[in-house]
Amino acid sequence: MIRFLALALIAAIAYAVLGINVSHAPPRGIDLAGRALAGEAPQLALVFTASCWWYVLVCFGIAALIVAFRAPAWRARAMTSVVTTLIVWQVSDVLKNVFRRPRPDYWYLIHEPTFSYSSGHAMFATVVYALWAWFVWRSDLPRAVRLTVPPLLVLWACGILWSRLALGAHYVTDLIGGVLLGIAALALASAVRAARLYRRAVRHAAG
């Protein structure tokens, strides 16, 4: 539990420090370099971006709840995914209004109305697609599934990150911030679950 809390704290501090340093300063360094990807394969980028739109995530959540209902061994994983996603989704929206970083002015196809830091898509790529890659990898599913599905999910998560640069919707540091926020949320969720398992083990030993 302690290591999860430490990871959550480190990621949260890194997230805040990065946000403070980039949100009220002109783009520089890797943010300027990231502009080179803007405009590349916008239609393909839109497919990756759409996989994090709210109705896709709702369908993903419903599927996770069905898995939780029909497969008790996956119940904790599915509930962790759904609850963590819902909470950090709201937190991400609030934090955008805290840092208030303007979006890039060279957008393609979609003009995003919200602030830029941090990227909600990068956060979803972490707490949905990367998390399920981990769940499948650590499961007792057939080896062929465990060797195939996780890499595909990780590649899809990377495609989501790329798509935000290709559409000119974010700077590179926005994506780093979104990943950091996702890591902080998952680490905190893991700490909560570890604490619950520890209390259950203590009660079982005492009972």
C-alpha positions in Angstrom: 0.0 0.0 0.0 2.8 2.4 0.9 4.5 2.1 -2.5 1.2 2.8 -4.3 0.7 5.9 -2.1 4.3 7.0 -2.8 3.8 6.5 -6.6 0.5 8.5 -6.5 2.2 11.3 -4.6 5.2 11.5 -6.9 3.0 11.5 -10.0 0.7 14.1 -8.5 3.6 16.4 -7.6 5.1 15.9 -11.1 1.7 16.7 -12.6 1.3 19.9 -10.6 4.9 21.1 -11.2 4.6 20.5 -14.9 1.3 22.3 -15.1 2.5 25.3 -13.2 5.6 25.6 -15.5 3.8 25.3 -18.9 0.3 26.7 -18.4 1.2 30.4 -18.3 4.3 30.3 -20.5 4.7 30.3 -24.3 5.3 26.9 -25.9 8.9 25.8 -26.0 11.1 22.8 -26.4 9.2 19.6 -26.9 5.9 21.5 -27.3 7.3 23.3 -30.3 8.8 20.1 -31.7 5.4 18.4 -31.3 3.9 20.8 -33.8 5.7 18.9 -36.6 3.1 16.1 -36.2 0.1 18.4 -36.6 -1.9 17.7 -39.7 -0.6 14.2 -40.3 -3.3 11.7 -41.2 -6.1 13.6 -39.6 -8.8 11.1 -40.5 -6.9 8.3 -38.9 -6.1 10.5 -35.9 -9.9 11.2 -35.5 -10.5 7.5 -35.2 -8.1 7.2 -32.3 -9.5 10.4 -30.7 -13.1 9.2 -31.0 -12.2 6.1 -29.0 -12.1 8.4 -25.9 -15.3 10.3 -26.6 -17.9 10.0 -23.9 -20.3 7.6 -25.6 -17.4 5.1 -26.4 -16.3 5.3 -22.8 -19.9 4.7 -21.6 -20.1 1.6 -23.8 -16.7 0.5 -22.4 -18.0 1.0 -18.9 -21.2 -1.0 -19.6 -19.2 -3.8 -21.0 -17.0 -3.8 -17.9 -20.1 -4.0 -15.6 -21.4 -6.9 -17.7 -18.1 -8.7 -17.2 -18.3 -7.9 -13.5 -21.8 -9.4 -13.3 -21.0 -12.6 -15.3 -17.4 -13.3 -14.2 -16.9 -12.9 -10.4 -13.1 -13.3 -10.8 -13.0 -10.1 -12.9 -15.4 -8.1 -10.6 -12.8 -6.2 -8.7 -10.9 -5.3 -11.9 -14.0 -4.1 -13.7 -15.3 -2.1 -10.7 -11.8 -0.5 -10.2 -11.8 0.5 -13.9 -15.3 2.0 -13.9 -15.0 3.8 -10.5 -11.5 5.2 -11.2 -12.5 6.4 -14.7 -15.6 8.2 -13.4 -13.7 9.9 -10.6 -10.6 11.0 -12.5 -12.8 12.1 -15.4 -14.4 14.7 -13.2 -11.1 15.6 -11.6 -9.5 16.1 -15.0 -12.2 18.6 -16.0 -11.8 20.5 -12.8 -8.0 20.7 -13.2 -8.3 22.1 -16.7 -10.1 25.1 -15.2 -7.4 25.4 -12.6 -4.4 25.6 -15.0 -6.3 27.3 -17.8 -3.8 26.7 -20.5 -4.9 27.9 -23.9 -5.2 25.3 -26.7 -2.8 25.3 -29.7 -4.1 27.7 -32.4 -3.3 25.3 -35.3 -6.0 22.7 -34.7 -7.3 20.3 -37.4 -10.9 19.1 -37.9 -12.1 19.8 -34.4 -11.9 23.0 -32.4 -11.8 22.0 -28.7 -13.5 24.5 -26.5 -11.9 23.5 -23.2 -8.5 24.3 -21.8 -5.4 22.3 -22.8 -3.6 21.1 -19.7 -3.9 18.3 -19.0 -5.1 16.1 -21.8 -8.2 14.1 -20.9 -7.5 11.8 -23.8 -4.1 11.0 -22.5 -5.6 10.3 -19.1 -8.2 8.0 -20.6 -5.5 6.2 -22.6 -3.9 5.4 -19.3 -6.8 4.6 -17.0 -8.8 2.7 -19.6 -6.8 1.2 -22.4 -3.4 0.8 -20.6 -5.2 -0.4 -17.5 -7.1 -3.1 -19.3 -3.9 -4.2 -21.1 -2.4 -4.7 -17.6 -5.5 -6.6 -16.4 -5.4 -9.0 -19.4 -1.7 -9.5 -19.1 -2.0 -10.4 -15.4 -5.0 -12.6 -15.9 -5.4 -16.4 -16.3 -6.8 -16.1 -19.8 -5.2 -18.3 -22.5 -1.6 -17.4 -23.2 -2.4 -16.5 -26.8 -4.9 -13.8 -25.5 -2.4 -12.5 -23.0 0.3 -12.2 -25.6 -1.9 -10.5 -28.2 -4.5 -8.3 -26.5 -2.2 -6.2 -24.2 0.2 -5.1 -26.9 -2.7 -4.1 -29.1 -4.3 -2.1 -26.3 -1.0 -0.4 -25.5 -0.5 0.4 -29.2 -4.0 1.9 -29.3 -3.2 4.0 -26.2 -0.1 5.3 -28.0 -2.3 6.0 -31.0 -4.6 8.1 -28.9 -1.6 10.2 -27.7 -0.4 10.6 -31.3 -3.8 11.6 -32.4 -4.0 14.6 -30.1 -0.8 16.0 -31.6 -1.9 15.1 -35.2 -5.1 17.0 -34.7 -3.3 20.0 -33.1 -5.5 19.6 -30.0 -2.7 19.5 -27.4 0.9 20.2 -26.7 3.3 17.3 -25.8 3.4 18.5 -22.2 -0.4 18.3 -22.0 -0.1 14.6 -22.9 2.6 14.0 -20.3 0.4 15.7 -17.7 -2.6 13.5 -18.7 -0.5 10.3 -18.3 0.8 11.5 -15.0 -2.8 12.2 -13.8 -3.8 8.7 -14.9 -0.9 7.1 -13.1 -1.7 9.1 -9.9 -5.3 7.9 -10.1 -4.4 4.3 -10.7 -1.8 4.2 -8.0 -4.3 5.7 -5.5 -6.9 3.2 -6.5 -4.4 0.4 -6.0 -3.6 1.8 -2.6 -7.3 1.8 -1.6 -7.7 -1.8 -2.8 -4.6 -2.9 -1.0 -5.9 -1.3 2.2 -9.2 -3.1 1.8 -7.5 -6.4 1.3 -5.3 -5.9 4.3 -8.3 -5.1 6.5 -10.1 -8.1 5.2 -7.1 -10.3 6.0 -6.9 -8.9 9.5 -10.5 -9.5 10.2 -10.2 -13.0 8.8 -7.2 -13.8 11.0 -9.0 -12.4 14.1 -12.3 -14.1 13.4 
